[in-house]
Amino acid sequence: MTKLLNWFTQEESGQGLVEYGLILALIAIV
């Protein structure tokens, strides 16, 4: 999980934010 967070923090772009939002949505569903 930490690896995913580190990868998203490196992707500080619009696309990265969208992907991060999708991950948060998946976590919320779970």
C-alpha positions, 0 to 999 in steps of 0.5 A, a space after each residue: 500500500 505504501 508503494 502505491 502512495 509513494 507512486 501517486 505522490 511522484 505523479 503530481 499531475 492532473 492524471 495522477 490526481 484522477 488515479 488517486 481519486 479512483 483509489 480513494 473511491 475503491 477504498 471507500 467501497 471496500 
